[in-house]
Structures are given as C-alpha cells and as structure tokens.
Amino acid sequence: MRRIAVLGSTGSIGTQTLDVARRHPGKIEIVALAAGRRAHEAFEQAKEFNVRTIALGKEPDFEIPDGIEVSVGPNAVADLVSLDEVDVVVNALVGAAGLRASYETLKAGKVLALANKESLVVGGDLIMPLAAKVDSQRRESGLAPETGPAGALMPIDSEHGAIYQCLIGEEHREVERLWVTASGGPFRGKKRDELKGITAKEALAHPTWNMGPKITIDSSTLMNKGLEVIEAHHLFDMPYDKISVVVQPQSAIHSMVEFSDGSVKAHLGTTDMRIPIQYALSYPERWDAPVEPLDFTKLGSLEFAEPDTETFKCLALARAAGMQGGTLPCVMNAANEIAVAAFLAGEGTYLGIAECVEAVMNMHDVQSVESIDQLLGIDTWAREQAKSNIR
Ligand SMILES: NC(=O)c1ccc[n+]([C@@H]2O[C@H](COP(=O)([O-])OP(=O)(O)OC[C@H]3O[C@@H](n4cnc5c(N)ncnc54)[C@H](OP(=O)(O)O)[C@@H]3O)[C@@H](O)[C@H]2O)c1
C-alpha cells in the first residue's frame, strides 16, 4: 500500500490523482490533502477517502466537520509532507508556492511525485542533491527496485514521465539528446501581430490538454515548454545544448530520447494525465490504467515542426534563464507568474507577458543558489518588480 499526501487536491492534477486512487483502492491510500481556496471540495474529498488531515491555503468560512484536523497557511502545507503516515507526496500545487513542499518532502526522506515543475525550475540546484540522497537511502534500505532509478523523485509532467521511461535500462553517457515535445498551443502558426488582442478566454482554450489556468496560459506562450526544458536539465542531468524542443501538434508523442548510435526511443500514449500520474505512483510496476488506450488506426498522421521562438519569446527567455542558471530561473518564473495572473485578471496584455519577464530578468544580478530562504526572498523581489512592469 502506498500512503499518499496530495497537495493541490482540488486542482486539475490533484483531482486526476484521486481518480487514479479510486481505481486502485488496494494499492493507494490517500492519507492527507492540501488545497487552496476550494475548502468545500477538499472536505468532500476527505469524506470520500476517509482522510483525517487537511491543510488549507486560507481559513475555511464554515464549521470544520468532526474528526478532521485542519491546519492553515503555507507552513501547514509544507508540514503535511513530514507526517509519519505519508510515504509519497504528490505535489500538484501551482507555481513557486510548491517549492518548500518539494524541498521538505525530500528532506523528510519521502518519495516526491512532482507535477509542480516550478519547484525544479526555481530550486533544482537544491532539490536534485536531496533527491540523490533519498535515492541512496532507498537503495540502502531495500526500497528501491533492483535495477533502474531508485525512484525518489518521480516526474508527473507527461514529457518528463516519457523521458524517464525511455531512459530506463540506458547509460547516461550514451544519451545524445532529449527531445521534449510541445503541442504548440492554441496559437501555433500565428505571428506576433496576430496575437496583439488575444483575450484570456482565447488563450485558455488549449487544443489537446485540459489543465489548470496558469499552465494553460504557459502552454499558449510556450513558457511551459521553457519551464520543462529547465526541468529536464535538472531531472536528467543534461546540458541545455542537448535538450531540444519539437512541436508535435497531436500530442501523441510525449517526448523522445536520442542515443549515440542514432537510435531514438519515443513514448506514445493517449493524452490523459492519469497515465503519467499513475506511473509516478506505480513505479517500478505498471498497473491497469483508467483510460482508453491509444488507437493507432485512428491516429492519422504525426507532424513535427520547429518552435517559433520569435513569436513565442517565453521559450527563448526561459532557456536563456536556465543556461545562465543560479537565481535567474527563480526571477524569470516569478515574473511570469505575476504577468500571467495580470493577463488572466484583464490587467495585462498577452504579448506583455514575455515583455514583463524579460524586463525583470534584465534587472536581476544573478547569484548562485544557496538556500530556500534566499530563493523565496528573490522570488518576492521579482514579483514586486513584475507588478511595476505589467504591460
Ligand atoms: N494540469 C495538467 O495537466 C498539468 C500537466 C503537467 C504539469 N502540471 C503542473 O502541475 C501543477 C498543478 O497544475 P494544475 O493544472 O493542476 O493547477 P490547478 O488546477 O490550478 O490546481 C492548483 C492546485 O493548487 C492549490 N493551491 C493553490 N494555491 C495554494 C495554496 N496557497 N495552498 C494550498 N493549495 C494551493 C489549488 O487549490 P484551490 O483550487 O483549492 O485554490 C489547486 O488544488 C503546476 O505546476 C502545473 O505546471 C499540470
């Protein structure tokens, strides 16, 4: 039985994680939940899964049902991960708010099933050494599989889950390139001039994936792909010049790995996040999936194209931030979160998102990453600068 805490249980990844748990009651036990504002939904989930511990982003405005222990605030969410009864933490929080939870999960020696890519973008330099430590502990205590990765940090992002699977049984030195696939988002093929008056409603209509609002906007600007390039760099210890992005509009190929002999392994599957979520929880096993399998007879053609980084500048900005490293990805990410929130609130423009990110990146004196508190301080600074640079 895997005893799981779901952080962000009311969101897109959180609810799909609970779907996976519904399908496998004998293998997964949900023992703790964390949510932000949707307290009612969180309590309904607690009732269904018989969960007694909940952390909330803000105080609920109703009476707490008997038998449920509730804590409130950012520390409450991070504290949940160290509970004795938790073996695995699904971090499905959105944004840099998930950083501390990722860090504390690994520090407590637990498995981190990570959807919150911003954690790695901002704090990969701190998180990856911790993951390596938990991997060693898992090997020493016999919790790791006999072959393959020890499984302390399991990616939930479909691209990284795909690469993770392609790399099993392979030697790191024989990997030539990681190919991260992108759907291209709803504005694929459009030029800057055509994107001037884009509204939040238009940008929220993603062609292939149904996701939370922040990642949907990030997908449309290609910032999401930029965040994923940085995530891949940390997760798979790959230099940036060996990580390429290719647009694959059908989203059937979830990513690929090219090897030194020219062979390429691709991971294909239905576009349903419950598959990578489940794999992150079942590894090294595979369990039946609650989804339709891919029907190749109906798939039609597979297209590939180079991403247009002139129009979708966020991808180039994120890659530049990753390559420079240190605290720059933290600043880039914080500015993006503020610019996206402003766009969704009707206070900033679509093209203004990249402009804001670039302006704040240019103001920052890059430091090497030393601590979570340092990153949180820089994140706060970058958010303030971004608020004055909404365009
Ligand atoms: N959705 C996808 O298909 C997908 C795919 C790959 C990766 N990801 C990544 O997964 C993460 C989650 O994405 P999502 O699409 O699931 O986002 P989402 O639907 O917006 O859900 C975010 C979750 O975080 C909770 N939350 C926000 N602020 C909080 C706080 N201060 N304290 C406690 N909980 C808080 C929300 O709670 P309330 O709603 O109750 O406020 C909600 O449960 C992101 O990093 C995203 O990039 C998502």
The ligand as an ORCA input file, in Angstrom:
! r2SCAN-3c Opt
* xyz 0 1
  N      -2.919     20.198    -15.359
  C      -2.077     19.469    -16.057
  O      -2.486     18.731    -16.953
  C      -0.608     19.533    -15.750
  C       0.273     18.769    -16.522
  C       1.622     18.756    -16.197
  C       2.079     19.516    -15.137
  N       1.222     20.282    -14.426
  C       1.725     21.090    -13.314
  O       1.045     20.692    -12.133
  C       0.907     21.807    -11.245
  C      -0.581     21.959    -10.931
  O      -1.260     22.287    -12.137
  P      -2.851     22.221    -12.256
  O      -3.140     22.392    -13.686
  O      -3.350     21.008    -11.538
  O      -3.249     23.541    -11.447
  P      -4.673     23.955    -10.840
  O      -5.758     23.189    -11.489
  O      -4.723     25.429    -10.852
  O      -4.559     23.433     -9.328
  C      -3.685     24.014     -8.400
  C      -3.930     23.425     -7.024
  O      -3.095     24.073     -6.079
  C      -3.903     24.518     -4.981
  N      -3.319     25.701     -4.359
  C      -3.053     26.886     -4.960
  N      -2.529     27.725     -4.048
  C      -2.462     27.058     -2.880
  C      -2.025     27.388     -1.570
  N      -1.557     28.586     -1.287
  N      -2.093     26.436     -0.602
  C      -2.598     25.210     -0.878
  N      -3.036     24.846     -2.097
  C      -2.966     25.765     -3.081
  C      -5.255     24.810     -5.602
  O      -6.241     24.863     -4.591
  P      -7.652     25.635     -4.780
  O      -8.102     25.346     -6.169
  O      -8.480     24.981     -3.724
  O      -7.407     27.082     -4.540
  C      -5.375     23.615     -6.528
  O      -5.752     22.477     -5.799
  C       1.504     23.009    -11.970
  O       2.827     23.181    -11.556
  C       1.498     22.585    -13.438
  O       2.515     23.200    -14.185
  C      -0.111     20.296    -14.699
*
